[in-house]
Amino acid sequence: MFKNDLSMTNALGGNIITPLINPDKINLLVVTTTTTTTTTIVTTHIITSTTSQKIDKIEQVTSIDVNLTSNLSTTRSTNVSQQPQPKEAFVTFCNSEPRYLALLRILLDSVHAFSTRPIIAFGIDVDLDIDEKQYPRIIKRRISQSDCGSSVYFCKIHAIVSSNVEYGVLMEPDDVVNYNVDVLFDVLHVWPYPLPLSPRHPDDPQNYHHFMVQHNVSARTTPYIHAHIIWNYLAIPFLTNLRSLLQQGHFTGSNFDETAVNVMLWKAKANHTLCKYDPYFTYSEAYIKWPNVTNCTNYCYTAFVTLHGCKEPNISSDLLSVLKANAGKPAIQTPGMGGMKHINDTSVTCCYPDSKPSPIHPLLCEHNSVK
């Protein structure tokens, strides 16, 4: 995210206590205990599409040890809007810095243009100055940076847990979504494991090894991921435990929240990532100019579902206009002269060659070993 210039703000007074979501859901068998948790989940064979799906055929039972040993902490947030609690939503957060408020409005523009879901926007120690008439699907809430942990970057995890949604997609103010963004919710409706998901990062910073030692993680089980997190209700215990660690002062340094998510997913023996669905905004040219530009030599295996990283509101606004003009284009970039393909094209994959496409959904990649 914006790790150099998101400023901290003053402390929050009021609070609301919100409960965890009950993990008992139709079509998924979940067995949990209070602290150390082994979750048994029925996985399935599915036929993927771009609409929300349910699990329809039992194939095997897989046991995952999540090792939730930290006490769950209290969620404190203030509901600024009067809208009811949604089951599915985007979740984002921002402070009162004018440039990021301007970027947030462009994110809201893109969500309202391309998605049917609401978006919960948390103000960090501030009531966000966003017009709810202009953005009718925004749900404004407020959290305190002091509840996030030692760094404002940890407010990402605090916002996720405080949202109380059953299916959530984390967005940041410098994101712009594409026409196909709701496919991320489709993934969540068929994801059967008690872990969140994130897209593969194109570059590995190699700056997390001392945190691996601190948390008794001997090996990586997936490539390094970018902390654009999506989750369903099964992952709430994992995320709540992660928030508790951050509130206790863990993972202060390196890439903060991103390092924390990576290390704790490796500790939980995660073996799936999402495709790189959130490329840096300057790489949008390959998508926008297709079919006039076809050759891909760097950062291929990309799904153009969101774009991130632009810190200039006028550029983000122009980018959204271009995305609207190109809505419906194939969104999967293939290497070499393969060109762009649609997400449901089974002849191609957005998974890197060192992984294999997951049968759960075309945007998911399975990793058996990591160098």
C-alpha positions, 0 to 999 in steps of 0.5 A: 500500500502507501507505506511512506505517506499515509499519516496517523490521526488522532484517537477514536472515542466511541466503540461498537463490539461486533461478534465473529461470524458463525462458521456453520454453513451449508455445503461445508463441513467445519469442525473447530475448537476454541484455541488450537484448531484443526479444521476438516473441510469437504472439498469438491469437484466444480465446474467454474463460471463467472457467477457465484457457485456452490460446492456440488460434489464431494471428492475428498476430505482434507485436514488442515492444522491452523494452530490458532493459539492467540486469544481473539481480541475485541473488535471496535468500530463505529458505524457511521452509515445507517445501512444494514450489515452486508453479507458480501462487500469490498472493504477499504480504509483511508484517513483524512489526507486529501490526496488519498480521499481523492483516490478513494473516490475514484476507487468508489467510482470504479466499484459503482461502475463495475460491481454489484457489491457494496463497499465498506470504507473505514475512516482511520480516526475520522468520519470519511467525507464521502457523499452517500448520495453520490455513492449509494453502496458505500457503508462508512465506518470508523476505526481507531489506529490505536486498535490496529497495532504498532503501525497504521499499515496494520489497520488493513487487517483490523478493517477486514476483521471489523467488517464482519462480512462473510465474503470480502475483498480488500481494496486500497484507495490507490486501486481501480477495479476492472469490469470483471472484479466480481469474479473475486467473489465467485472464487470465495463462494467455492474456496473451501479452506480456512485461510484467506487468499492473495495474488502472487507478487511479481517480485520477492523482496526476500526480507522476511526470513528473520520473521520466519525464525521468530514464528517457527516457520521453517519453509515457504509453502507458496511464492510471496504474495501481495497483501490484496486479501480476499476471504470468506467466513472460514478464514475469520479465525485465521485473520482474527489471530493475525490481528491479535499478533499485530496488536501485540507488536509482532511484524513491525518492520520489513513489509509490515502487514504483507510480511505478516500475511505471508509468514502466517500463511506459510506457518499454516501450510497454505499451498494456494495463491490467486493469479496476479490479478492486481498488476501495477497500473503502468502495466495496463498498456498490454491490456488496453492496447490489445490486440495491437500489442501482443508480445509479452516478455516480462511480468506475464501470467497476469489477470487484469482484474484490478490495477494498483499503485497510482498515487495521482488522482487525475491519472487514476481518473483517466485510467478508469475512463479507459477501463470503461471504454475497454470493458469486456476485453479478454483479461488474461495475459499470456507469455510471448505472442499468445495475446489476451484470453478470457478468464474461462478459456481452458486452453490457457492459465494465469498461473506461473509455470512453477505452479499448476492451475487449481481445479477449484477456480481458474484464478487459483494456482496450486503450489507443491514446492517452493524454491 
